[in-house]
Amino acid sequence: MKNKKIIIGSDHAGFELKEDIKKFLTQLGYDCEDIGVFNKEPADYPKTAFKVAKEVAKTDGKGILMCGSGLGEAIVANKVKGIRAANCFNEYTAINSREHNNSNLLCLGARILKNDEAKKITKIWLSTNFSNEERHKRRVKQIKEIEEKICR
Ligand code: RB5
């Protein structure tokens, strides 16, 4: 969907990729809300990941997080109620995380992916819709039910 806001953030390891992805998203017609970081000084990934995840959950929107591996930020983001963060590393995982899991936060590993690969994954992830198939709706609902039990 064009002209939709995407909330983005990174730690130091993901900073350069974030800047590149930001330009790419603008070219694709998206608006970016950049939560930081804004330079390559060492920065602890839980801080930005938590800020981005909270904003995505609050706005019922979509976000993209970038760190070295994409793993730490996904771990943090998935602790926020309403977040389904997916560490995608190829076309298949990008499509699957949207169609099956209705992921709302894409986590990219800047030390693993080349920028062109990250852009390709981003474009596919943003343009793939949740399948809305019954079995996937049921499973995503189960995720929400688990969340209700553990997030007080
Ligand atoms: C930073 O060195 C690195 O640990 C971080 O970017 C990320 O990969 C954590 O999961």
Backbone and ligand atoms as CSV (ligand in chain L), in Angstrom:
chain,resi,resn,atom,element,x,y,z
A,1,MET,N,N,0.855,-1.195,0.000
A,1,MET,CA,C,0.000,0.000,0.000
A,1,MET,C,C,0.891,1.245,0.000
A,2,LYS,N,N,0.585,2.181,-0.877
A,2,LYS,CA,C,1.406,3.386,-0.982
A,2,LYS,C,C,1.015,4.422,0.068
A,3,ASN,N,N,1.956,5.345,0.322
A,3,ASN,CA,C,1.733,6.480,1.225
A,3,ASN,C,C,1.302,6.074,2.631
A,4,LYS,N,N,1.769,4.939,3.050
A,4,LYS,CA,C,1.474,4.515,4.399
A,4,LYS,C,C,2.738,4.707,5.230
A,5,LYS,N,N,2.545,5.027,6.492
A,5,LYS,CA,C,3.711,5.292,7.329
A,5,LYS,C,C,4.364,3.992,7.789
A,6,ILE,N,N,5.683,3.951,7.681
A,6,ILE,CA,C,6.452,2.823,8.183
A,6,ILE,C,C,7.365,3.349,9.290
A,7,ILE,N,N,7.315,2.699,10.433
A,7,ILE,CA,C,8.137,3.119,11.566
A,7,ILE,C,C,9.438,2.327,11.519
A,8,ILE,N,N,10.555,3.031,11.503
A,8,ILE,CA,C,11.830,2.332,11.364
A,8,ILE,C,C,12.789,2.680,12.500
A,9,GLY,N,N,13.736,1.768,12.724
A,9,GLY,CA,C,14.741,2.021,13.748
A,9,GLY,C,C,15.860,1.009,13.643
A,10,SER,N,N,16.970,1.337,14.276
A,10,SER,CA,C,18.127,0.439,14.241
A,10,SER,C,C,19.019,0.679,15.449
A,11,ASP,N,N,19.996,-0.210,15.625
A,11,ASP,CA,C,21.114,0.108,16.516
A,11,ASP,C,C,22.268,0.563,15.618
A,12,HIS,N,N,23.468,0.664,16.187
A,12,HIS,CA,C,24.622,1.124,15.398
A,12,HIS,C,C,24.917,0.191,14.223
A,13,ALA,N,N,24.758,-1.123,14.453
A,13,ALA,CA,C,25.087,-2.092,13.408
A,13,ALA,C,C,24.116,-2.006,12.231
A,14,GLY,N,N,22.910,-1.528,12.510
A,14,GLY,CA,C,21.911,-1.443,11.444
A,14,GLY,C,C,21.755,-0.044,10.874
A,15,PHE,N,N,22.538,0.906,11.430
A,15,PHE,CA,C,22.338,2.314,11.058
A,15,PHE,C,C,22.466,2.571,9.544
A,16,GLU,N,N,23.553,2.077,8.938
A,16,GLU,CA,C,23.752,2.371,7.497
A,16,GLU,C,C,22.655,1.738,6.649
A,17,LEU,N,N,22.264,0.528,7.013
A,17,LEU,CA,C,21.175,-0.119,6.268
A,17,LEU,C,C,19.880,0.676,6.466
A,18,LYS,N,N,19.644,1.143,7.678
A,18,LYS,CA,C,18.432,1.928,7.935
A,18,LYS,C,C,18.368,3.159,7.025
A,19,GLU,N,N,19.501,3.839,6.883
A,19,GLU,CA,C,19.515,5.040,6.036
A,19,GLU,C,C,19.179,4.680,4.592
A,20,ASP,N,N,19.715,3.550,4.145
A,20,ASP,CA,C,19.468,3.093,2.772
A,20,ASP,C,C,18.004,2.665,2.594
A,21,ILE,N,N,17.493,1.931,3.570
A,21,ILE,CA,C,16.101,1.469,3.517
A,21,ILE,C,C,15.149,2.665,3.568
A,22,LYS,N,N,15.532,3.676,4.333
A,22,LYS,CA,C,14.688,4.883,4.437
A,22,LYS,C,C,14.533,5.530,3.064
A,23,LYS,N,N,15.653,5.675,2.337
A,23,LYS,CA,C,15.594,6.252,0.973
A,23,LYS,C,C,14.741,5.369,0.070
A,24,PHE,N,N,14.951,4.072,0.192
A,24,PHE,CA,C,14.221,3.114,-0.645
A,24,PHE,C,C,12.720,3.208,-0.397
A,25,LEU,N,N,12.328,3.304,0.871
A,25,LEU,CA,C,10.902,3.388,1.211
A,25,LEU,C,C,10.297,4.677,0.660
A,26,THR,N,N,11.053,5.747,0.729
A,26,THR,CA,C,10.570,7.023,0.199
A,26,THR,C,C,10.360,6.901,-1.313
A,27,GLN,N,N,11.325,6.264,-1.990
A,27,GLN,CA,C,11.174,6.041,-3.448
A,27,GLN,C,C,9.928,5.218,-3.759
A,28,LEU,N,N,9.622,4.294,-2.868
A,28,LEU,CA,C,8.439,3.431,-3.095
A,28,LEU,C,C,7.127,4.142,-2.741
A,29,GLY,N,N,7.245,5.339,-2.161
A,29,GLY,CA,C,6.043,6.114,-1.848
A,29,GLY,C,C,5.572,6.006,-0.415
A,30,TYR,N,N,6.392,5.420,0.454
A,30,TYR,CA,C,6.018,5.314,1.870
A,30,TYR,C,C,6.549,6.518,2.638
A,31,ASP,N,N,5.877,6.840,3.737
A,31,ASP,CA,C,6.396,7.838,4.676
A,31,ASP,C,C,7.097,7.088,5.797
A,32,CYS,N,N,8.264,7.593,6.203
A,32,CYS,CA,C,9.007,6.925,7.276
A,32,CYS,C,C,8.986,7.740,8.549
A,33,GLU,N,N,8.755,7.073,9.648
A,33,GLU,CA,C,8.994,7.709,10.940
A,33,GLU,C,C,10.236,7.022,11.510
A,34,ASP,N,N,11.320,7.776,11.554
A,34,ASP,CA,C,12.608,7.220,11.979
A,34,ASP,C,C,12.802,7.462,13.476
A,35,ILE,N,N,12.823,6.374,14.241
A,35,ILE,CA,C,12.915,6.462,15.705
A,35,ILE,C,C,14.382,6.496,16.151
A,36,GLY,N,N,15.317,6.305,15.217
A,36,GLY,CA,C,16.749,6.313,15.545
A,36,GLY,C,C,17.338,4.912,15.444
A,37,VAL,N,N,18.624,4.742,15.619
A,37,VAL,CA,C,19.579,5.738,16.054
A,37,VAL,C,C,19.994,6.625,14.861
A,38,PHE,N,N,20.685,7.702,15.194
A,38,PHE,CA,C,20.997,8.666,14.149
A,38,PHE,C,C,22.484,8.782,13.848
A,39,ASN,N,N,23.275,7.862,14.388
A,39,ASN,CA,C,24.702,7.794,14.032
A,39,ASN,C,C,25.227,6.394,14.361
A,40,LYS,N,N,26.534,6.178,14.121
A,40,LYS,CA,C,27.092,4.836,14.286
A,40,LYS,C,C,27.726,4.593,15.658
A,41,GLU,N,N,27.480,5.500,16.587
A,41,GLU,CA,C,27.970,5.285,17.963
A,41,GLU,C,C,27.307,4.046,18.542
A,42,PRO,N,N,28.066,3.218,19.279
A,42,PRO,CA,C,27.451,2.020,19.855
A,42,PRO,C,C,26.150,2.328,20.605
A,43,ALA,N,N,25.130,1.574,20.263
A,43,ALA,CA,C,23.801,1.807,20.842
A,43,ALA,C,C,23.177,0.456,21.167
A,44,ASP,N,N,22.531,0.368,22.303
A,44,ASP,CA,C,21.955,-0.910,22.733
A,44,ASP,C,C,20.632,-1.182,22.011
A,45,TYR,N,N,20.616,-2.303,21.284
A,45,TYR,CA,C,19.439,-2.596,20.444
A,45,TYR,C,C,18.113,-2.709,21.212
A,46,PRO,N,N,18.098,-3.134,22.492
A,46,PRO,CA,C,16.781,-3.213,23.143
A,46,PRO,C,C,16.057,-1.869,23.200
A,47,LYS,N,N,16.826,-0.787,23.298
A,47,LYS,CA,C,16.186,0.523,23.454
A,47,LYS,C,C,15.393,0.926,22.215
A,48,THR,N,N,16.029,0.904,21.038
A,48,THR,CA,C,15.267,1.294,19.833
A,48,THR,C,C,14.212,0.255,19.485
A,49,ALA,N,N,14.542,-1.006,19.688
A,49,ALA,CA,C,13.569,-2.049,19.341
A,49,ALA,C,C,12.287,-1.863,20.143
A,50,PHE,N,N,12.431,-1.547,21.430
A,50,PHE,CA,C,11.254,-1.352,22.291
A,50,PHE,C,C,10.451,-0.135,21.836
A,51,LYS,N,N,11.154,0.967,21.497
A,51,LYS,CA,C,10.461,2.186,21.050
A,51,LYS,C,C,9.683,1.931,19.761
A,52,VAL,N,N,10.327,1.292,18.799
A,52,VAL,CA,C,9.672,1.036,17.503
A,52,VAL,C,C,8.490,0.088,17.697
A,53,ALA,N,N,8.699,-0.961,18.468
A,53,ALA,CA,C,7.631,-1.950,18.677
A,53,ALA,C,C,6.419,-1.310,19.354
A,54,LYS,N,N,6.667,-0.472,20.348
A,54,LYS,CA,C,5.546,0.192,21.043
A,54,LYS,C,C,4.761,1.072,20.073
A,55,GLU,N,N,5.480,1.767,19.209
A,55,GLU,CA,C,4.820,2.669,18.248
A,55,GLU,C,C,4.019,1.869,17.212
A,56,VAL,N,N,4.568,0.769,16.761
A,56,VAL,CA,C,3.851,-0.084,15.794
A,56,VAL,C,C,2.574,-0.619,16.440
A,57,ALA,N,N,2.694,-1.078,17.677
A,57,ALA,CA,C,1.522,-1.626,18.375
A,57,ALA,C,C,0.477,-0.535,18.601
A,58,LYS,N,N,0.934,0.639,19.003
A,58,LYS,CA,C,0.009,1.738,19.321
A,58,LYS,C,C,-0.765,2.196,18.090
A,59,THR,N,N,-0.086,2.227,16.948
A,59,THR,CA,C,-0.711,2.756,15.729
A,59,THR,C,C,-1.306,1.647,14.861
A,60,ASP,N,N,-1.166,0.402,15.306
A,60,ASP,CA,C,-1.608,-0.742,14.521
A,60,ASP,C,C,-0.992,-0.664,13.113
A,61,GLY,N,N,0.274,-0.295,13.085
A,61,GLY,CA,C,0.951,-0.081,11.803
A,61,GLY,C,C,1.963,-1.157,11.472
A,62,LYS,N,N,2.966,-0.741,10.720
A,62,LYS,CA,C,4.045,-1.667,10.349
A,62,LYS,C,C,5.390,-1.000,10.618
A,63,GLY,N,N,6.378,-1.819,10.939
A,63,GLY,CA,C,7.693,-1.268,11.219
A,63,GLY,C,C,8.805,-2.155,10.691
A,64,ILE,N,N,9.985,-1.546,10.635
A,64,ILE,CA,C,11.175,-2.286,10.203
A,64,ILE,C,C,12.314,-1.955,11.172
A,65,LEU,N,N,12.931,-3.005,11.707
A,65,LEU,CA,C,14.057,-2.843,12.621
A,65,LEU,C,C,15.300,-3.458,12.009
A,66,MET,N,N,16.431,-2.795,12.208
A,66,MET,CA,C,17.676,-3.308,11.658
A,66,MET,C,C,18.771,-3.309,12.712
A,67,CYS,N,N,19.359,-4.479,12.937
A,67,CYS,CA,C,20.535,-4.564,13.805
A,67,CYS,C,C,21.522,-5.489,13.094
A,68,GLY,N,N,22.552,-5.959,13.794
A,68,GLY,CA,C,23.549,-6.787,13.121
A,68,GLY,C,C,22.946,-8.049,12.536
A,69,SER,N,N,22.210,-8.769,13.374
A,69,SER,CA,C,21.646,-10.053,12.951
A,69,SER,C,C,20.142,-10.004,12.685
A,70,GLY,N,N,19.490,-9.006,13.223
A,70,GLY,CA,C,18.013,-8.964,13.180
A,70,GLY,C,C,17.401,-9.764,14.318
A,71,LEU,N,N,18.246,-10.464,15.067
A,71,LEU,CA,C,17.726,-11.373,16.090
A,71,LEU,C,C,17.374,-10.674,17.400
A,72,GLY,N,N,18.323,-9.902,17.914
A,72,GLY,CA,C,18.097,-9.245,19.210
A,72,GLY,C,C,16.879,-8.352,19.181
A,73,GLU,N,N,16.735,-7.592,18.105
A,73,GLU,CA,C,15.595,-6.677,18.021
A,73,GLU,C,C,14.278,-7.446,17.910
A,74,ALA,N,N,14.307,-8.585,17.235
A,74,ALA,CA,C,13.092,-9.409,17.134
A,74,ALA,C,C,12.716,-9.964,18.512
A,75,ILE,N,N,13.710,-10.370,19.264
A,75,ILE,CA,C,13.459,-10.904,20.613
A,75,ILE,C,C,12.792,-9.834,21.472
A,76,VAL,N,N,13.338,-8.626,21.410
A,76,VAL,CA,C,12.773,-7.518,22.201
A,76,VAL,C,C,11.363,-7.187,21.714
A,77,ALA,N,N,11.220,-6.983,20.420
A,77,ALA,CA,C,9.939,-6.530,19.856
A,77,ALA,C,C,8.811,-7.514,20.169
A,78,ASN,N,N,9.130,-8.794,20.164
A,78,ASN,CA,C,8.093,-9.795,20.410
A,78,ASN,C,C,7.627,-9.853,21.868
A,79,LYS,N,N,8.243,-9.042,22.712
A,79,LYS,CA,C,7.759,-8.938,24.096
A,79,LYS,C,C,6.657,-7.886,24.229
A,80,VAL,N,N,6.449,-7.118,23.165
A,80,VAL,CA,C,5.432,-6.055,23.202
A,80,VAL,C,C,4.111,-6.617,22.688
A,81,LYS,N,N,3.069,-6.382,23.456
A,81,LYS,CA,C,1.742,-6.902,23.117
A,81,LYS,C,C,1.301,-6.389,21.746
A,82,GLY,N,N,0.862,-7.279,20.906
A,82,GLY,CA,C,0.365,-6.889,19.581
A,82,GLY,C,C,1.420,-6.991,18.489
A,83,ILE,N,N,2.657,-7.262,18.907
A,83,ILE,CA,C,3.732,-7.333,17.908
A,83,ILE,C,C,3.982,-8.769,17.472
A,84,ARG,N,N,4.084,-8.919,16.154
A,84,ARG,CA,C,4.512,-10.187,15.571
A,84,ARG,C,C,5.722,-9.852,14.691
A,85,ALA,N,N,6.891,-9.877,15.335
A,85,ALA,CA,C,8.124,-9.498,14.638
A,85,ALA,C,C,8.748,-10.728,13.988
A,86,ALA,N,N,9.195,-10.547,12.759
A,86,ALA,CA,C,9.785,-11.665,12.012
A,86,ALA,C,C,11.155,-11.284,11.486
A,87,ASN,N,N,12.128,-12.126,11.806
A,87,ASN,CA,C,13.485,-11.940,11.303
A,87,ASN,C,C,13.549,-12.633,9.938
A,88,CYS,N,N,13.392,-11.855,8.893
A,88,CYS,CA,C,13.335,-12.431,7.539
A,88,CYS,C,C,14.694,-12.321,6.867
A,89,PHE,N,N,15.063,-13.402,6.188
A,89,PHE,CA,C,16.396,-13.419,5.582
A,89,PHE,C,C,16.377,-13.841,4.117
A,90,ASN,N,N,15.193,-14.037,3.586
A,90,ASN,CA,C,15.076,-14.309,2.145
A,90,ASN,C,C,13.613,-14.071,1.725
A,91,GLU,N,N,13.368,-14.292,0.427
A,91,GLU,CA,C,12.033,-14.039,-0.130
A,91,GLU,C,C,10.977,-14.922,0.554
A,92,TYR,N,N,11.327,-16.184,0.768
A,92,TYR,CA,C,10.361,-17.128,1.344
A,92,TYR,C,C,9.918,-16.695,2.738
A,93,THR,N,N,10.893,-16.343,3.585
A,93,THR,CA,C,10.521,-15.971,4.960
A,93,THR,C,C,9.734,-14.659,4.979
A,94,ALA,N,N,10.038,-13.764,4.054
A,94,ALA,CA,C,9.292,-12.493,3.977
A,94,ALA,C,C,7.825,-12.773,3.621
A,95,ILE,N,N,7.604,-13.588,2.617
A,95,ILE,CA,C,6.235,-13.907,2.180
A,95,ILE,C,C,5.506,-14.696,3.265
A,96,ASN,N,N,6.180,-15.712,3.791
A,96,ASN,CA,C,5.554,-16.578,4.786
A,96,ASN,C,C,5.166,-15.811,6.050
A,97,SER,N,N,6.036,-14.914,6.468
A,97,SER,CA,C,5.746,-14.172,7.709
A,97,SER,C,C,4.537,-13.257,7.544
A,98,ARG,N,N,4.264,-12.828,6.336
A,98,ARG,CA,C,3.077,-11.999,6.090
A,98,ARG,C,C,1.851,-12.891,5.864
A,99,GLU,N,N,1.953,-13.834,4.950
A,99,GLU,CA,C,0.776,-14.642,4.586
A,99,GLU,C,C,0.295,-15.512,5.738
A,100,HIS,N,N,1.224,-16.128,6.470
A,100,HIS,CA,C,0.833,-17.064,7.528
A,100,HIS,C,C,0.747,-16.404,8.901
A,101,ASN,N,N,1.721,-15.547,9.224
A,101,ASN,CA,C,1.838,-15.017,10.601
A,101,ASN,C,C,1.309,-13.595,10.762
A,102,ASN,N,N,0.948,-12.983,9.645
A,102,ASN,CA,C,0.512,-11.573,9.670
A,102,ASN,C,C,1.516,-10.717,10.446
A,103,SER,N,N,2.795,-10.903,10.154
A,103,SER,CA,C,3.834,-10.158,10.883
A,103,SER,C,C,3.658,-8.666,10.642
A,104,ASN,N,N,3.908,-7.895,11.687
A,104,ASN,CA,C,3.771,-6.443,11.561
A,104,ASN,C,C,5.091,-5.710,11.796
A,105,LEU,N,N,6.125,-6.479,12.060
A,105,LEU,CA,C,7.447,-5.870,12.235
A,105,LEU,C,C,8.490,-6.746,11.547
A,106,LEU,N,N,9.186,-6.146,10.611
A,106,LEU,CA,C,10.234,-6.858,9.869
A,106,LEU,C,C,11.580,-6.557,10.512
A,107,CYS,N,N,12.339,-7.611,10.831
A,107,CYS,CA,C,13.669,-7.421,11.420
A,107,CYS,C,C,14.717,-7.917,10.434
A,108,LEU,N,N,15.673,-7.048,10.140
A,108,LEU,CA,C,16.686,-7.363,9.135
A,108,LEU,C,C,18.085,-7.367,9.749
A,109,GLY,N,N,18.886,-8.314,9.343
A,109,GLY,CA,C,20.267,-8.419,9.821
A,109,GLY,C,C,21.224,-7.738,8.861
A,110,ALA,N,N,21.727,-6.587,9.303
A,110,ALA,CA,C,22.587,-5.788,8.423
A,110,ALA,C,C,23.959,-6.430,8.205
A,111,ARG,N,N,24.372,-7.319,9.134
A,111,ARG,CA,C,25.665,-7.989,8.969
A,111,ARG,C,C,25.526,-9.301,8.205
A,112,ILE,N,N,24.310,-9.626,7.843
A,112,ILE,CA,C,24.055,-10.887,7.136
A,112,ILE,C,C,23.642,-10.618,5.697
A,113,LEU,N,N,22.772,-9.624,5.544
A,113,LEU,CA,C,22.203,-9.335,4.221
A,113,LEU,C,C,22.981,-8.227,3.520
A,114,LYS,N,N,23.110,-8.353,2.209
A,114,LYS,CA,C,23.596,-7.219,1.413
A,114,LYS,C,C,22.428,-6.238,1.338
A,115,ASN,N,N,22.738,-4.960,1.165
A,115,ASN,CA,C,21.662,-3.961,1.144
A,115,ASN,C,C,20.617,-4.270,0.072
A,116,ASP,N,N,21.057,-4.752,-1.084
A,116,ASP,CA,C,20.104,-5.070,-2.154
A,116,ASP,C,C,19.171,-6.214,-1.752
A,117,GLU,N,N,19.716,-7.184,-1.034
A,117,GLU,CA,C,18.880,-8.298,-0.556
A,117,GLU,C,C,17.867,-7.777,0.461
A,118,ALA,N,N,18.344,-6.908,1.357
A,118,ALA,CA,C,17.453,-6.336,2.377
A,118,ALA,C,C,16.329,-5.531,1.720
A,119,LYS,N,N,16.660,-4.810,0.675
A,119,LYS,CA,C,15.632,-4.012,-0.024
A,119,LYS,C,C,14.611,-4.934,-0.695
A,120,LYS,N,N,15.100,-6.000,-1.302
A,120,LYS,CA,C,14.199,-6.945,-1.972
A,120,LYS,C,C,13.234,-7.567,-0.950
A,121,ILE,N,N,13.787,-7.978,0.176
A,121,ILE,CA,C,12.967,-8.565,1.245
A,121,ILE,C,C,11.938,-7.544,1.738
A,122,THR,N,N,12.392,-6.306,1.910
A,122,THR,CA,C,11.503,-5.233,2.397
A,122,THR,C,C,10.338,-5.028,1.439
A,123,LYS,N,N,10.640,-4.945,0.154
A,123,LYS,CA,C,9.596,-4.698,-0.843
A,123,LYS,C,C,8.577,-5.842,-0.862
A,124,ILE,N,N,9.071,-7.060,-0.812
A,124,ILE,CA,C,8.182,-8.229,-0.822
A,124,ILE,C,C,7.334,-8.259,0.446
A,125,TRP,N,N,7.981,-8.008,1.576
A,125,TRP,CA,C,7.266,-8.043,2.871
A,125,TRP,C,C,6.144,-7.003,2.884
A,126,LEU,N,N,6.447,-5.806,2.396
A,126,LEU,CA,C,5.439,-4.739,2.411
A,126,LEU,C,C,4.301,-4.981,1.431
A,127,SER,N,N,4.565,-5.700,0.368
A,127,SER,CA,C,3.529,-5.865,-0.654
A,127,SER,C,C,2.780,-7.197,-0.530
A,128,THR,N,N,3.129,-7.983,0.476
A,128,THR,CA,C,2.435,-9.263,0.665
A,128,THR,C,C,1.376,-9.112,1.761
A,129,ASN,N,N,0.172,-9.515,1.444
A,129,ASN,CA,C,-0.925,-9.426,2.418
A,129,ASN,C,C,-1.060,-10.711,3.233
A,130,PHE,N,N,-1.674,-10.574,4.390
A,130,PHE,CA,C,-2.048,-11.745,5.184
A,130,PHE,C,C,-3.019,-12.571,4.346
A,131,SER,N,N,-2.880,-13.879,4.362
A,131,SER,CA,C,-3.694,-14.721,3.479
A,131,SER,C,C,-5.183,-14.688,3.834
A,132,ASN,N,N,-5.470,-14.452,5.111
A,132,ASN,CA,C,-6.848,-14.504,5.604
A,132,ASN,C,C,-7.469,-15.892,5.521
A,133,GLU,N,N,-6.649,-16.893,5.307
A,133,GLU,CA,C,-7.184,-18.265,5.296
A,133,GLU,C,C,-7.524,-18.657,6.739
A,134,GLU,N,N,-8.573,-19.474,6.861
A,134,GLU,CA,C,-9.100,-19.822,8.188
A,134,GLU,C,C,-8.033,-20.354,9.132
A,135,ARG,N,N,-7.206,-21.263,8.610
A,135,ARG,CA,C,-6.230,-21.884,9.523
A,135,ARG,C,C,-5.209,-20.859,10.018
A,136,HIS,N,N,-4.884,-19.886,9.174
A,136,HIS,CA,C,-3.918,-18.867,9.609
A,136,HIS,C,C,-4.573,-17.855,10.542
A,137,LYS,N,N,-5.851,-17.553,10.276
A,137,LYS,CA,C,-6.576,-16.652,11.188
A,137,LYS,C,C,-6.665,-17.301,12.575
A,138,ARG,N,N,-6.957,-18.610,12.567
A,138,ARG,CA,C,-7.087,-19.325,13.843
A,138,ARG,C,C,-5.765,-19.288,14.623
A,139,ARG,N,N,-4.658,-19.482,13.897
A,139,ARG,CA,C,-3.356,-19.542,14.577
A,139,ARG,C,C,-2.921,-18.166,15.087
A,140,VAL,N,N,-3.203,-17.128,14.305
A,140,VAL,CA,C,-2.856,-15.772,14.768
A,140,VAL,C,C,-3.719,-15.409,15.977
A,141,LYS,N,N,-4.984,-15.879,15.948
A,141,LYS,CA,C,-5.864,-15.643,17.112
A,141,LYS,C,C,-5.289,-16.350,18.344
A,142,GLN,N,N,-4.737,-17.538,18.137
A,142,GLN,CA,C,-4.138,-18.270,19.262
A,142,GLN,C,C,-2.941,-17.506,19.836
A,143,ILE,N,N,-2.190,-16.847,18.955
A,143,ILE,CA,C,-1.057,-16.022,19.435
A,143,ILE,C,C,-1.612,-14.930,20.351
A,144,LYS,N,N,-2.702,-14.297,19.900
A,144,LYS,CA,C,-3.304,-13.220,20.700
A,144,LYS,C,C,-3.809,-13.749,22.037
A,145,GLU,N,N,-4.387,-14.948,22.022
A,145,GLU,CA,C,-4.891,-15.533,23.268
A,145,GLU,C,C,-3.744,-15.819,24.245
A,146,ILE,N,N,-2.644,-16.283,23.714
A,146,ILE,CA,C,-1.466,-16.538,24.569
A,146,ILE,C,C,-0.979,-15.218,25.159
A,147,GLU,N,N,-0.959,-14.194,24.316
A,147,GLU,CA,C,-0.543,-12.860,24.760
A,147,GLU,C,C,-1.414,-12.372,25.918
A,148,GLU,N,N,-2.718,-12.584,25.753
A,148,GLU,CA,C,-3.660,-12.154,26.805
A,148,GLU,C,C,-3.324,-12.851,28.121
A,149,LYS,N,N,-2.898,-14.108,28.047
A,149,LYS,CA,C,-2.597,-14.856,29.266
A,149,LYS,C,C,-1.311,-14.377,29.926
A,150,ILE,N,N,-0.315,-14.023,29.094
A,150,ILE,CA,C,0.998,-13.719,29.693
A,150,ILE,C,C,1.290,-12.240,29.838
A,151,CYS,N,N,0.594,-11.362,29.066
A,151,CYS,CA,C,0.871,-9.920,29.157
A,151,CYS,C,C,-0.139,-9.279,30.083
A,152,ARG,N,N,0.253,-9.031,31.277
A,152,ARG,CA,C,-0.692,-8.430,32.226
A,152,ARG,C,C,-0.448,-6.942,32.350
L,1,RB5,C1,C,25.665,-5.545,18.040
L,1,RB5,O1,O,26.999,-5.922,18.088
L,1,RB5,C2,C,24.778,-6.755,17.790
L,1,RB5,O2,O,24.804,-7.592,18.908
L,1,RB5,C3,C,23.376,-6.333,17.467
L,1,RB5,O3,O,23.374,-5.472,16.374
L,1,RB5,C4,C,22.418,-7.442,17.100
L,1,RB5,O4,O,22.952,-8.282,16.130
L,1,RB5,C5,C,21.862,-8.188,18.233
L,1,RB5,O5,O,21.094,-9.147,18.089
